[in-house]
């Protein structure tokens, strides 16, 4: 209970997302299960993928899940359904559907976006992420949702919307 209370107390819009959330695999299964909006059970079925991506890429996996929930309307968007792309990854405003990357699995999409957010947005150039992964820091503006928002999304309220999903998920602990 103390661990969960500490995690909830540290939850804020300006929290550092460049490290794991502190949640266990069991916690991930709890927060990503039994969500009525997850009609296709995509997030529930990929709880372990989000957890492992967090460990591998040194990034808050609840943030990654919240980005996916926001960008894909809980996996129900056409891009999510047709392209297994929960994040609108490479979907540009001028032609979102056609520019969005097609993935062969939700797991590959989750890992690609976790890697990209970690290496380009949340860590400075030269930061060692793993044995064979070094951050480029190409879009680094800080380690918060607001700092990612600067280069990741054209919607200026994107960070607040993503954070609302983070609050919802952490609230299920």
Phi and psi in radians as a Rosetta constraint file:
Dihedral C 1 N 2 CA 2 C 2 CIRCULARHARMONIC -1.119 0.35
Dihedral N 2 CA 2 C 2 N 3 CIRCULARHARMONIC -0.705 0.35
Dihedral C 2 N 3 CA 3 C 3 CIRCULARHARMONIC -1.066 0.35
Dihedral N 3 CA 3 C 3 N 4 CIRCULARHARMONIC -0.813 0.35
Dihedral C 3 N 4 CA 4 C 4 CIRCULARHARMONIC -1.149 0.35
Dihedral N 4 CA 4 C 4 N 5 CIRCULARHARMONIC -0.732 0.35
Dihedral C 4 N 5 CA 5 C 5 CIRCULARHARMONIC -1.056 0.35
Dihedral N 5 CA 5 C 5 N 6 CIRCULARHARMONIC -0.734 0.35
Dihedral C 5 N 6 CA 6 C 6 CIRCULARHARMONIC -1.099 0.35
Dihedral N 6 CA 6 C 6 N 7 CIRCULARHARMONIC -0.778 0.35
Dihedral C 6 N 7 CA 7 C 7 CIRCULARHARMONIC -1.049 0.35
Dihedral N 7 CA 7 C 7 N 8 CIRCULARHARMONIC -0.771 0.35
Dihedral C 7 N 8 CA 8 C 8 CIRCULARHARMONIC -1.176 0.35
Dihedral N 8 CA 8 C 8 N 9 CIRCULARHARMONIC -0.653 0.35
Dihedral C 8 N 9 CA 9 C 9 CIRCULARHARMONIC -1.163 0.35
Dihedral N 9 CA 9 C 9 N 10 CIRCULARHARMONIC -0.499 0.35
Dihedral C 9 N 10 CA 10 C 10 CIRCULARHARMONIC -1.532 0.35
Dihedral N 10 CA 10 C 10 N 11 CIRCULARHARMONIC -0.044 0.35
Dihedral C 10 N 11 CA 11 C 11 CIRCULARHARMONIC -1.348 0.35
Dihedral N 11 CA 11 C 11 N 12 CIRCULARHARMONIC 2.036 0.35
Dihedral C 11 N 12 CA 12 C 12 CIRCULARHARMONIC -2.769 0.35
Dihedral N 12 CA 12 C 12 N 13 CIRCULARHARMONIC 2.822 0.35
Dihedral C 12 N 13 CA 13 C 13 CIRCULARHARMONIC -1.034 0.35
Dihedral N 13 CA 13 C 13 N 14 CIRCULARHARMONIC -0.429 0.35
Dihedral C 13 N 14 CA 14 C 14 CIRCULARHARMONIC -1.789 0.35
Dihedral N 14 CA 14 C 14 N 15 CIRCULARHARMONIC 0.315 0.35
Dihedral C 14 N 15 CA 15 C 15 CIRCULARHARMONIC -1.230 0.35
Dihedral N 15 CA 15 C 15 N 16 CIRCULARHARMONIC 2.654 0.35
Dihedral C 15 N 16 CA 16 C 16 CIRCULARHARMONIC -1.301 0.35
Dihedral N 16 CA 16 C 16 N 17 CIRCULARHARMONIC 2.086 0.35
Dihedral C 16 N 17 CA 17 C 17 CIRCULARHARMONIC -1.758 0.35
Dihedral N 17 CA 17 C 17 N 18 CIRCULARHARMONIC 0.100 0.35
Dihedral C 17 N 18 CA 18 C 18 CIRCULARHARMONIC -1.560 0.35
Dihedral N 18 CA 18 C 18 N 19 CIRCULARHARMONIC 0.314 0.35
Dihedral C 18 N 19 CA 19 C 19 CIRCULARHARMONIC -2.552 0.35
Dihedral N 19 CA 19 C 19 N 20 CIRCULARHARMONIC 2.829 0.35
Dihedral C 19 N 20 CA 20 C 20 CIRCULARHARMONIC -1.000 0.35
Dihedral N 20 CA 20 C 20 N 21 CIRCULARHARMONIC 2.694 0.35
Dihedral C 20 N 21 CA 21 C 21 CIRCULARHARMONIC -1.231 0.35
Dihedral N 21 CA 21 C 21 N 22 CIRCULARHARMONIC -0.421 0.35
Dihedral C 21 N 22 CA 22 C 22 CIRCULARHARMONIC 1.612 0.35
Dihedral N 22 CA 22 C 22 N 23 CIRCULARHARMONIC -0.026 0.35
Dihedral C 22 N 23 CA 23 C 23 CIRCULARHARMONIC -1.417 0.35
Dihedral N 23 CA 23 C 23 N 24 CIRCULARHARMONIC 2.591 0.35
Dihedral C 23 N 24 CA 24 C 24 CIRCULARHARMONIC -1.531 0.35
Dihedral N 24 CA 24 C 24 N 25 CIRCULARHARMONIC 2.969 0.35
Dihedral C 24 N 25 CA 25 C 25 CIRCULARHARMONIC -1.045 0.35
Dihedral N 25 CA 25 C 25 N 26 CIRCULARHARMONIC -0.691 0.35
Dihedral C 25 N 26 CA 26 C 26 CIRCULARHARMONIC -1.058 0.35
Dihedral N 26 CA 26 C 26 N 27 CIRCULARHARMONIC -0.721 0.35
Dihedral C 26 N 27 CA 27 C 27 CIRCULARHARMONIC -1.057 0.35
Dihedral N 27 CA 27 C 27 N 28 CIRCULARHARMONIC -0.757 0.35
Dihedral C 27 N 28 CA 28 C 28 CIRCULARHARMONIC -1.047 0.35
Dihedral N 28 CA 28 C 28 N 29 CIRCULARHARMONIC -0.763 0.35
Dihedral C 28 N 29 CA 29 C 29 CIRCULARHARMONIC -1.109 0.35
Dihedral N 29 CA 29 C 29 N 30 CIRCULARHARMONIC -0.636 0.35
Dihedral C 29 N 30 CA 30 C 30 CIRCULARHARMONIC -1.161 0.35
Dihedral N 30 CA 30 C 30 N 31 CIRCULARHARMONIC -0.892 0.35
Dihedral C 30 N 31 CA 31 C 31 CIRCULARHARMONIC -1.286 0.35
Dihedral N 31 CA 31 C 31 N 32 CIRCULARHARMONIC -0.441 0.35
Dihedral C 31 N 32 CA 32 C 32 CIRCULARHARMONIC -1.735 0.35
Dihedral N 32 CA 32 C 32 N 33 CIRCULARHARMONIC 0.102 0.35
Dihedral C 32 N 33 CA 33 C 33 CIRCULARHARMONIC -1.842 0.35
Dihedral N 33 CA 33 C 33 N 34 CIRCULARHARMONIC 2.731 0.35
Dihedral C 33 N 34 CA 34 C 34 CIRCULARHARMONIC 1.011 0.35
Dihedral N 34 CA 34 C 34 N 35 CIRCULARHARMONIC 0.716 0.35
Dihedral C 34 N 35 CA 35 C 35 CIRCULARHARMONIC -1.787 0.35
Dihedral N 35 CA 35 C 35 N 36 CIRCULARHARMONIC 2.021 0.35
Dihedral C 35 N 36 CA 36 C 36 CIRCULARHARMONIC -1.022 0.35
Dihedral N 36 CA 36 C 36 N 37 CIRCULARHARMONIC -0.531 0.35
Dihedral C 36 N 37 CA 37 C 37 CIRCULARHARMONIC -1.285 0.35
Dihedral N 37 CA 37 C 37 N 38 CIRCULARHARMONIC -0.330 0.35
Dihedral C 37 N 38 CA 38 C 38 CIRCULARHARMONIC -1.466 0.35
Dihedral N 38 CA 38 C 38 N 39 CIRCULARHARMONIC 1.124 0.35
Dihedral C 38 N 39 CA 39 C 39 CIRCULARHARMONIC -0.990 0.35
Dihedral N 39 CA 39 C 39 N 40 CIRCULARHARMONIC -0.632 0.35
Dihedral C 39 N 40 CA 40 C 40 CIRCULARHARMONIC -1.678 0.35
Dihedral N 40 CA 40 C 40 N 41 CIRCULARHARMONIC 0.094 0.35
Dihedral C 40 N 41 CA 41 C 41 CIRCULARHARMONIC 1.016 0.35
Dihedral N 41 CA 41 C 41 N 42 CIRCULARHARMONIC 0.469 0.35
Dihedral C 41 N 42 CA 42 C 42 CIRCULARHARMONIC -1.144 0.35
Dihedral N 42 CA 42 C 42 N 43 CIRCULARHARMONIC -0.790 0.35
Dihedral C 42 N 43 CA 43 C 43 CIRCULARHARMONIC -1.258 0.35
Dihedral N 43 CA 43 C 43 N 44 CIRCULARHARMONIC -0.706 0.35
Dihedral C 43 N 44 CA 44 C 44 CIRCULARHARMONIC -1.045 0.35
Dihedral N 44 CA 44 C 44 N 45 CIRCULARHARMONIC -0.802 0.35
Dihedral C 44 N 45 CA 45 C 45 CIRCULARHARMONIC -1.231 0.35
Dihedral N 45 CA 45 C 45 N 46 CIRCULARHARMONIC -0.295 0.35
Dihedral C 45 N 46 CA 46 C 46 CIRCULARHARMONIC -1.944 0.35
Dihedral N 46 CA 46 C 46 N 47 CIRCULARHARMONIC 0.321 0.35
Dihedral C 46 N 47 CA 47 C 47 CIRCULARHARMONIC -0.963 0.35
Dihedral N 47 CA 47 C 47 N 48 CIRCULARHARMONIC -0.780 0.35
Dihedral C 47 N 48 CA 48 C 48 CIRCULARHARMONIC -1.186 0.35
Dihedral N 48 CA 48 C 48 N 49 CIRCULARHARMONIC -0.566 0.35
Dihedral C 48 N 49 CA 49 C 49 CIRCULARHARMONIC -1.136 0.35
Dihedral N 49 CA 49 C 49 N 50 CIRCULARHARMONIC -0.785 0.35
Dihedral C 49 N 50 CA 50 C 50 CIRCULARHARMONIC -1.080 0.35
Dihedral N 50 CA 50 C 50 N 51 CIRCULARHARMONIC -0.741 0.35
Dihedral C 50 N 51 CA 51 C 51 CIRCULARHARMONIC -1.071 0.35
Dihedral N 51 CA 51 C 51 N 52 CIRCULARHARMONIC -0.839 0.35
Dihedral C 51 N 52 CA 52 C 52 CIRCULARHARMONIC -1.191 0.35
Dihedral N 52 CA 52 C 52 N 53 CIRCULARHARMONIC -0.621 0.35
Dihedral C 52 N 53 CA 53 C 53 CIRCULARHARMONIC -1.114 0.35
Dihedral N 53 CA 53 C 53 N 54 CIRCULARHARMONIC -0.687 0.35
Dihedral C 53 N 54 CA 54 C 54 CIRCULARHARMONIC -1.024 0.35
Dihedral N 54 CA 54 C 54 N 55 CIRCULARHARMONIC -0.781 0.35
Dihedral C 54 N 55 CA 55 C 55 CIRCULARHARMONIC -1.176 0.35
Dihedral N 55 CA 55 C 55 N 56 CIRCULARHARMONIC -0.799 0.35
Dihedral C 55 N 56 CA 56 C 56 CIRCULARHARMONIC -1.187 0.35
Dihedral N 56 CA 56 C 56 N 57 CIRCULARHARMONIC -0.713 0.35
Dihedral C 56 N 57 CA 57 C 57 CIRCULARHARMONIC -1.813 0.35
Dihedral N 57 CA 57 C 57 N 58 CIRCULARHARMONIC 0.065 0.35
Dihedral C 57 N 58 CA 58 C 58 CIRCULARHARMONIC 0.921 0.35
Dihedral N 58 CA 58 C 58 N 59 CIRCULARHARMONIC 1.027 0.35
Dihedral C 58 N 59 CA 59 C 59 CIRCULARHARMONIC -2.576 0.35
Dihedral N 59 CA 59 C 59 N 60 CIRCULARHARMONIC 2.606 0.35
Dihedral C 59 N 60 CA 60 C 60 CIRCULARHARMONIC -1.152 0.35
Dihedral N 60 CA 60 C 60 N 61 CIRCULARHARMONIC 1.972 0.35
Dihedral C 60 N 61 CA 61 C 61 CIRCULARHARMONIC -1.235 0.35
Dihedral N 61 CA 61 C 61 N 62 CIRCULARHARMONIC -0.436 0.35
Dihedral C 61 N 62 CA 62 C 62 CIRCULARHARMONIC -1.199 0.35
Dihedral N 62 CA 62 C 62 N 63 CIRCULARHARMONIC -0.625 0.35
Dihedral C 62 N 63 CA 63 C 63 CIRCULARHARMONIC -1.066 0.35
Dihedral N 63 CA 63 C 63 N 64 CIRCULARHARMONIC -0.798 0.35
Dihedral C 63 N 64 CA 64 C 64 CIRCULARHARMONIC -1.046 0.35
Dihedral N 64 CA 64 C 64 N 65 CIRCULARHARMONIC -0.815 0.35
Dihedral C 64 N 65 CA 65 C 65 CIRCULARHARMONIC -1.067 0.35
Dihedral N 65 CA 65 C 65 N 66 CIRCULARHARMONIC -0.750 0.35
Dihedral C 65 N 66 CA 66 C 66 CIRCULARHARMONIC -1.109 0.35
Dihedral N 66 CA 66 C 66 N 67 CIRCULARHARMONIC -0.666 0.35
Dihedral C 66 N 67 CA 67 C 67 CIRCULARHARMONIC -1.066 0.35
Dihedral N 67 CA 67 C 67 N 68 CIRCULARHARMONIC -0.806 0.35
Dihedral C 67 N 68 CA 68 C 68 CIRCULARHARMONIC -1.088 0.35
Dihedral N 68 CA 68 C 68 N 69 CIRCULARHARMONIC -0.750 0.35
Dihedral C 68 N 69 CA 69 C 69 CIRCULARHARMONIC -1.064 0.35
Dihedral N 69 CA 69 C 69 N 70 CIRCULARHARMONIC -0.824 0.35
Dihedral C 69 N 70 CA 70 C 70 CIRCULARHARMONIC -1.126 0.35
Dihedral N 70 CA 70 C 70 N 71 CIRCULARHARMONIC -0.869 0.35
Dihedral C 70 N 71 CA 71 C 71 CIRCULARHARMONIC -1.207 0.35
Dihedral N 71 CA 71 C 71 N 72 CIRCULARHARMONIC -0.478 0.35
Dihedral C 71 N 72 CA 72 C 72 CIRCULARHARMONIC -1.980 0.35
Dihedral N 72 CA 72 C 72 N 73 CIRCULARHARMONIC 0.104 0.35
Dihedral C 72 N 73 CA 73 C 73 CIRCULARHARMONIC 0.900 0.35
Dihedral N 73 CA 73 C 73 N 74 CIRCULARHARMONIC 0.976 0.35
Dihedral C 73 N 74 CA 74 C 74 CIRCULARHARMONIC 1.064 0.35
Dihedral N 74 CA 74 C 74 N 75 CIRCULARHARMONIC 0.612 0.35
Dihedral C 74 N 75 CA 75 C 75 CIRCULARHARMONIC 1.445 0.35
Dihedral N 75 CA 75 C 75 N 76 CIRCULARHARMONIC 0.200 0.35
Dihedral C 75 N 76 CA 76 C 76 CIRCULARHARMONIC -1.731 0.35
Dihedral N 76 CA 76 C 76 N 77 CIRCULARHARMONIC -0.109 0.35
Dihedral C 76 N 77 CA 77 C 77 CIRCULARHARMONIC -1.180 0.35
Dihedral N 77 CA 77 C 77 N 78 CIRCULARHARMONIC 2.794 0.35
Dihedral C 77 N 78 CA 78 C 78 CIRCULARHARMONIC -1.091 0.35
Dihedral N 78 CA 78 C 78 N 79 CIRCULARHARMONIC -0.702 0.35
Dihedral C 78 N 79 CA 79 C 79 CIRCULARHARMONIC -1.113 0.35
Dihedral N 79 CA 79 C 79 N 80 CIRCULARHARMONIC -0.725 0.35
Dihedral C 79 N 80 CA 80 C 80 CIRCULARHARMONIC -1.143 0.35
Dihedral N 80 CA 80 C 80 N 81 CIRCULARHARMONIC -0.769 0.35
Dihedral C 80 N 81 CA 81 C 81 CIRCULARHARMONIC -1.209 0.35
Dihedral N 81 CA 81 C 81 N 82 CIRCULARHARMONIC -0.858 0.35
Dihedral C 81 N 82 CA 82 C 82 CIRCULARHARMONIC -1.400 0.35
Dihedral N 82 CA 82 C 82 N 83 CIRCULARHARMONIC -0.577 0.35
Dihedral C 82 N 83 CA 83 C 83 CIRCULARHARMONIC -2.037 0.35
Dihedral N 83 CA 83 C 83 N 84 CIRCULARHARMONIC 0.092 0.35
Dihedral C 83 N 84 CA 84 C 84 CIRCULARHARMONIC 0.881 0.35
Dihedral N 84 CA 84 C 84 N 85 CIRCULARHARMONIC 0.609 0.35
Dihedral C 84 N 85 CA 85 C 85 CIRCULARHARMONIC -1.991 0.35
Dihedral N 85 CA 85 C 85 N 86 CIRCULARHARMONIC 1.704 0.35
Dihedral C 85 N 86 CA 86 C 86 CIRCULARHARMONIC -1.354 0.35
Dihedral N 86 CA 86 C 86 N 87 CIRCULARHARMONIC -0.179 0.35
Dihedral C 86 N 87 CA 87 C 87 CIRCULARHARMONIC -1.975 0.35
Dihedral N 87 CA 87 C 87 N 88 CIRCULARHARMONIC -0.029 0.35
Dihedral C 87 N 88 CA 88 C 88 CIRCULARHARMONIC 1.103 0.35
Dihedral N 88 CA 88 C 88 N 89 CIRCULARHARMONIC 0.504 0.35
Dihedral C 88 N 89 CA 89 C 89 CIRCULARHARMONIC -1.031 0.35
Dihedral N 89 CA 89 C 89 N 90 CIRCULARHARMONIC 2.159 0.35
Dihedral C 89 N 90 CA 90 C 90 CIRCULARHARMONIC 1.091 0.35
Dihedral N 90 CA 90 C 90 N 91 CIRCULARHARMONIC 0.350 0.35
Dihedral C 90 N 91 CA 91 C 91 CIRCULARHARMONIC -1.487 0.35
Dihedral N 91 CA 91 C 91 N 92 CIRCULARHARMONIC 1.931 0.35
Dihedral C 91 N 92 CA 92 C 92 CIRCULARHARMONIC -1.639 0.35
Dihedral N 92 CA 92 C 92 N 93 CIRCULARHARMONIC 2.543 0.35
Dihedral C 92 N 93 CA 93 C 93 CIRCULARHARMONIC -0.935 0.35
Dihedral N 93 CA 93 C 93 N 94 CIRCULARHARMONIC -0.577 0.35
Dihedral C 93 N 94 CA 94 C 94 CIRCULARHARMONIC -1.199 0.35
Dihedral N 94 CA 94 C 94 N 95 CIRCULARHARMONIC -0.481 0.35
Dihedral C 94 N 95 CA 95 C 95 CIRCULARHARMONIC -2.821 0.35
Dihedral N 95 CA 95 C 95 N 96 CIRCULARHARMONIC 1.214 0.35
Dihedral C 95 N 96 CA 96 C 96 CIRCULARHARMONIC -1.008 0.35
Dihedral N 96 CA 96 C 96 N 97 CIRCULARHARMONIC -0.833 0.35
Dihedral C 96 N 97 CA 97 C 97 CIRCULARHARMONIC -1.096 0.35
Dihedral N 97 CA 97 C 97 N 98 CIRCULARHARMONIC -0.875 0.35
Dihedral C 97 N 98 CA 98 C 98 CIRCULARHARMONIC -1.256 0.35
Dihedral N 98 CA 98 C 98 N 99 CIRCULARHARMONIC -0.501 0.35
Dihedral C 98 N 99 CA 99 C 99 CIRCULARHARMONIC -1.472 0.35
Dihedral N 99 CA 99 C 99 N 100 CIRCULARHARMONIC -0.318 0.35
Dihedral C 99 N 100 CA 100 C 100 CIRCULARHARMONIC -1.161 0.35
Dihedral N 100 CA 100 C 100 N 101 CIRCULARHARMONIC 2.430 0.35
Dihedral C 100 N 101 CA 101 C 101 CIRCULARHARMONIC -1.169 0.35
Dihedral N 101 CA 101 C 101 N 102 CIRCULARHARMONIC 2.450 0.35
Dihedral C 101 N 102 CA 102 C 102 CIRCULARHARMONIC -1.710 0.35
Dihedral N 102 CA 102 C 102 N 103 CIRCULARHARMONIC 2.251 0.35
Dihedral C 102 N 103 CA 103 C 103 CIRCULARHARMONIC -1.916 0.35
Dihedral N 103 CA 103 C 103 N 104 CIRCULARHARMONIC 2.709 0.35
Dihedral C 103 N 104 CA 104 C 104 CIRCULARHARMONIC -1.533 0.35
Dihedral N 104 CA 104 C 104 N 105 CIRCULARHARMONIC -0.152 0.35
Dihedral C 104 N 105 CA 105 C 105 CIRCULARHARMONIC -2.767 0.35
Dihedral N 105 CA 105 C 105 N 106 CIRCULARHARMONIC 2.736 0.35
Dihedral C 105 N 106 CA 106 C 106 CIRCULARHARMONIC -1.126 0.35
Dihedral N 106 CA 106 C 106 N 107 CIRCULARHARMONIC -0.616 0.35
Dihedral C 106 N 107 CA 107 C 107 CIRCULARHARMONIC -1.023 0.35
Dihedral N 107 CA 107 C 107 N 108 CIRCULARHARMONIC -0.790 0.35
Dihedral C 107 N 108 CA 108 C 108 CIRCULARHARMONIC -1.135 0.35
Dihedral N 108 CA 108 C 108 N 109 CIRCULARHARMONIC -0.646 0.35
Dihedral C 108 N 109 CA 109 C 109 CIRCULARHARMONIC -1.127 0.35
Dihedral N 109 CA 109 C 109 N 110 CIRCULARHARMONIC -0.798 0.35
Dihedral C 109 N 110 CA 110 C 110 CIRCULARHARMONIC -1.058 0.35
Dihedral N 110 CA 110 C 110 N 111 CIRCULARHARMONIC -0.803 0.35
Dihedral C 110 N 111 CA 111 C 111 CIRCULARHARMONIC -1.156 0.35
Dihedral N 111 CA 111 C 111 N 112 CIRCULARHARMONIC -0.696 0.35
Dihedral C 111 N 112 CA 112 C 112 CIRCULARHARMONIC -1.127 0.35
Dihedral N 112 CA 112 C 112 N 113 CIRCULARHARMONIC -0.762 0.35
Dihedral C 112 N 113 CA 113 C 113 CIRCULARHARMONIC -1.239 0.35
Dihedral N 113 CA 113 C 113 N 114 CIRCULARHARMONIC -0.679 0.35
Dihedral C 113 N 114 CA 114 C 114 CIRCULARHARMONIC -1.060 0.35
Dihedral N 114 CA 114 C 114 N 115 CIRCULARHARMONIC -0.773 0.35
Dihedral C 114 N 115 CA 115 C 115 CIRCULARHARMONIC -1.095 0.35
Dihedral N 115 CA 115 C 115 N 116 CIRCULARHARMONIC -0.789 0.35
Dihedral C 115 N 116 CA 116 C 116 CIRCULARHARMONIC -1.120 0.35
Dihedral N 116 CA 116 C 116 N 117 CIRCULARHARMONIC -0.829 0.35
Dihedral C 116 N 117 CA 117 C 117 CIRCULARHARMONIC -1.082 0.35
Dihedral N 117 CA 117 C 117 N 118 CIRCULARHARMONIC -0.694 0.35
Dihedral C 117 N 118 CA 118 C 118 CIRCULARHARMONIC -1.178 0.35
Dihedral N 118 CA 118 C 118 N 119 CIRCULARHARMONIC -0.892 0.35
Dihedral C 118 N 119 CA 119 C 119 CIRCULARHARMONIC -1.412 0.35
Dihedral N 119 CA 119 C 119 N 120 CIRCULARHARMONIC -0.480 0.35
Dihedral C 119 N 120 CA 120 C 120 CIRCULARHARMONIC -1.844 0.35
Dihedral N 120 CA 120 C 120 N 121 CIRCULARHARMONIC -0.568 0.35
Dihedral C 120 N 121 CA 121 C 121 CIRCULARHARMONIC -1.870 0.35
Dihedral N 121 CA 121 C 121 N 122 CIRCULARHARMONIC -0.651 0.35
Dihedral C 121 N 122 CA 122 C 122 CIRCULARHARMONIC -1.848 0.35
Dihedral N 122 CA 122 C 122 N 123 CIRCULARHARMONIC -0.164 0.35
Dihedral C 122 N 123 CA 123 C 123 CIRCULARHARMONIC -2.248 0.35
Dihedral N 123 CA 123 C 123 N 124 CIRCULARHARMONIC 2.544 0.35
Dihedral C 123 N 124 CA 124 C 124 CIRCULARHARMONIC -1.290 0.35
Dihedral N 124 CA 124 C 124 N 125 CIRCULARHARMONIC 2.770 0.35
Dihedral C 124 N 125 CA 125 C 125 CIRCULARHARMONIC -0.947 0.35
Dihedral N 125 CA 125 C 125 N 126 CIRCULARHARMONIC 2.336 0.35
Dihedral C 125 N 126 CA 126 C 126 CIRCULARHARMONIC 1.613 0.35
Dihedral N 126 CA 126 C 126 N 127 CIRCULARHARMONIC -0.178 0.35
Dihedral C 126 N 127 CA 127 C 127 CIRCULARHARMONIC -1.153 0.35
Dihedral N 127 CA 127 C 127 N 128 CIRCULARHARMONIC 2.268 0.35
Dihedral C 127 N 128 CA 128 C 128 CIRCULARHARMONIC -1.431 0.35
Dihedral N 128 CA 128 C 128 N 129 CIRCULARHARMONIC 2.051 0.35
Dihedral C 128 N 129 CA 129 C 129 CIRCULARHARMONIC -1.598 0.35
Dihedral N 129 CA 129 C 129 N 130 CIRCULARHARMONIC -0.727 0.35
Dihedral C 129 N 130 CA 130 C 130 CIRCULARHARMONIC -2.636 0.35
Dihedral N 130 CA 130 C 130 N 131 CIRCULARHARMONIC -3.053 0.35
Dihedral C 130 N 131 CA 131 C 131 CIRCULARHARMONIC -0.969 0.35
Dihedral N 131 CA 131 C 131 N 132 CIRCULARHARMONIC -0.629 0.35
Dihedral C 131 N 132 CA 132 C 132 CIRCULARHARMONIC -2.188 0.35
Dihedral N 132 CA 132 C 132 N 133 CIRCULARHARMONIC 0.420 0.35
Dihedral C 132 N 133 CA 133 C 133 CIRCULARHARMONIC -2.337 0.35
Dihedral N 133 CA 133 C 133 N 134 CIRCULARHARMONIC 2.105 0.35
Dihedral C 133 N 134 CA 134 C 134 CIRCULARHARMONIC -2.106 0.35
Dihedral N 134 CA 134 C 134 N 135 CIRCULARHARMONIC 2.332 0.35
Dihedral C 134 N 135 CA 135 C 135 CIRCULARHARMONIC -1.179 0.35
Dihedral N 135 CA 135 C 135 N 136 CIRCULARHARMONIC 2.489 0.35
Dihedral C 135 N 136 CA 136 C 136 CIRCULARHARMONIC -1.632 0.35
Dihedral N 136 CA 136 C 136 N 137 CIRCULARHARMONIC -0.432 0.35
Dihedral C 136 N 137 CA 137 C 137 CIRCULARHARMONIC 1.084 0.35
Dihedral N 137 CA 137 C 137 N 138 CIRCULARHARMONIC 0.406 0.35
Dihedral C 137 N 138 CA 138 C 138 CIRCULARHARMONIC -0.974 0.35
Dihedral N 138 CA 138 C 138 N 139 CIRCULARHARMONIC -0.600 0.35
Dihedral C 138 N 139 CA 139 C 139 CIRCULARHARMONIC -2.125 0.35
Dihedral N 139 CA 139 C 139 N 140 CIRCULARHARMONIC 0.417 0.35
Dihedral C 139 N 140 CA 140 C 140 CIRCULARHARMONIC -1.188 0.35
Dihedral N 140 CA 140 C 140 N 141 CIRCULARHARMONIC 2.203 0.35
Dihedral C 140 N 141 CA 141 C 141 CIRCULARHARMONIC -2.316 0.35
Dihedral N 141 CA 141 C 141 N 142 CIRCULARHARMONIC 0.130 0.35
Dihedral C 141 N 142 CA 142 C 142 CIRCULARHARMONIC 2.392 0.35
Dihedral N 142 CA 142 C 142 N 143 CIRCULARHARMONIC -3.035 0.35
Dihedral C 142 N 143 CA 143 C 143 CIRCULARHARMONIC -2.023 0.35
Dihedral N 143 CA 143 C 143 N 144 CIRCULARHARMONIC 0.355 0.35
Dihedral C 143 N 144 CA 144 C 144 CIRCULARHARMONIC -1.931 0.35
Dihedral N 144 CA 144 C 144 N 145 CIRCULARHARMONIC 2.923 0.35
Dihedral C 144 N 145 CA 145 C 145 CIRCULARHARMONIC -1.046 0.35
Dihedral N 145 CA 145 C 145 N 146 CIRCULARHARMONIC -0.688 0.35
Dihedral C 145 N 146 CA 146 C 146 CIRCULARHARMONIC -1.092 0.35
Dihedral N 146 CA 146 C 146 N 147 CIRCULARHARMONIC -0.668 0.35
Dihedral C 146 N 147 CA 147 C 147 CIRCULARHARMONIC -1.249 0.35
Dihedral N 147 CA 147 C 147 N 148 CIRCULARHARMONIC -0.589 0.35
Dihedral C 147 N 148 CA 148 C 148 CIRCULARHARMONIC -1.174 0.35
Dihedral N 148 CA 148 C 148 N 149 CIRCULARHARMONIC -0.698 0.35
Dihedral C 148 N 149 CA 149 C 149 CIRCULARHARMONIC -0.948 0.35
Dihedral N 149 CA 149 C 149 N 150 CIRCULARHARMONIC -0.570 0.35
Dihedral C 149 N 150 CA 150 C 150 CIRCULARHARMONIC -0.916 0.35
Dihedral N 150 CA 150 C 150 N 151 CIRCULARHARMONIC -0.759 0.35
Dihedral C 150 N 151 CA 151 C 151 CIRCULARHARMONIC -2.022 0.35
Dihedral N 151 CA 151 C 151 N 152 CIRCULARHARMONIC -0.214 0.35
Dihedral C 151 N 152 CA 152 C 152 CIRCULARHARMONIC -1.513 0.35
Dihedral N 152 CA 152 C 152 N 153 CIRCULARHARMONIC -0.658 0.35
Dihedral C 152 N 153 CA 153 C 153 CIRCULARHARMONIC -2.373 0.35
Dihedral N 153 CA 153 C 153 N 154 CIRCULARHARMONIC 2.499 0.35
Dihedral C 153 N 154 CA 154 C 154 CIRCULARHARMONIC -1.350 0.35
Dihedral N 154 CA 154 C 154 N 155 CIRCULARHARMONIC -0.374 0.35
Dihedral C 154 N 155 CA 155 C 155 CIRCULARHARMONIC -1.294 0.35
Dihedral N 155 CA 155 C 155 N 156 CIRCULARHARMONIC 2.027 0.35
Dihedral C 155 N 156 CA 156 C 156 CIRCULARHARMONIC -1.149 0.35
Dihedral N 156 CA 156 C 156 N 157 CIRCULARHARMONIC -0.353 0.35
Dihedral C 156 N 157 CA 157 C 157 CIRCULARHARMONIC -1.668 0.35
Dihedral N 157 CA 157 C 157 N 158 CIRCULARHARMONIC 0.123 0.35
Dihedral C 157 N 158 CA 158 C 158 CIRCULARHARMONIC -0.946 0.35
Dihedral N 158 CA 158 C 158 N 159 CIRCULARHARMONIC -0.831 0.35
Dihedral C 158 N 159 CA 159 C 159 CIRCULARHARMONIC -1.040 0.35
Dihedral N 159 CA 159 C 159 N 160 CIRCULARHARMONIC -0.736 0.35
Dihedral C 159 N 160 CA 160 C 160 CIRCULARHARMONIC -1.133 0.35
Dihedral N 160 CA 160 C 160 N 161 CIRCULARHARMONIC -0.708 0.35
Dihedral C 160 N 161 CA 161 C 161 CIRCULARHARMONIC -1.153 0.35
Dihedral N 161 CA 161 C 161 N 162 CIRCULARHARMONIC -0.764 0.35
Dihedral C 161 N 162 CA 162 C 162 CIRCULARHARMONIC -1.118 0.35
Dihedral N 162 CA 162 C 162 N 163 CIRCULARHARMONIC -0.751 0.35
Dihedral C 162 N 163 CA 163 C 163 CIRCULARHARMONIC -1.089 0.35
Dihedral N 163 CA 163 C 163 N 164 CIRCULARHARMONIC -0.617 0.35
Dihedral C 163 N 164 CA 164 C 164 CIRCULARHARMONIC -1.036 0.35
Dihedral N 164 CA 164 C 164 N 165 CIRCULARHARMONIC -0.692 0.35
Dihedral C 164 N 165 CA 165 C 165 CIRCULARHARMONIC -1.203 0.35
Dihedral N 165 CA 165 C 165 N 166 CIRCULARHARMONIC -0.630 0.35
Dihedral C 165 N 166 CA 166 C 166 CIRCULARHARMONIC -1.066 0.35
Dihedral N 166 CA 166 C 166 N 167 CIRCULARHARMONIC -0.788 0.35
Dihedral C 166 N 167 CA 167 C 167 CIRCULARHARMONIC -1.053 0.35
Dihedral N 167 CA 167 C 167 N 168 CIRCULARHARMONIC -0.759 0.35
Dihedral C 167 N 168 CA 168 C 168 CIRCULARHARMONIC -1.030 0.35
Dihedral N 168 CA 168 C 168 N 169 CIRCULARHARMONIC -0.850 0.35
Dihedral C 168 N 169 CA 169 C 169 CIRCULARHARMONIC -1.128 0.35
Dihedral N 169 CA 169 C 169 N 170 CIRCULARHARMONIC -0.844 0.35
Dihedral C 169 N 170 CA 170 C 170 CIRCULARHARMONIC -1.070 0.35
Dihedral N 170 CA 170 C 170 N 171 CIRCULARHARMONIC -0.563 0.35
Dihedral C 170 N 171 CA 171 C 171 CIRCULARHARMONIC -1.137 0.35
Dihedral N 171 CA 171 C 171 N 172 CIRCULARHARMONIC -0.323 0.35
Dihedral C 171 N 172 CA 172 C 172 CIRCULARHARMONIC -1.456 0.35
Dihedral N 172 CA 172 C 172 N 173 CIRCULARHARMONIC -0.067 0.35
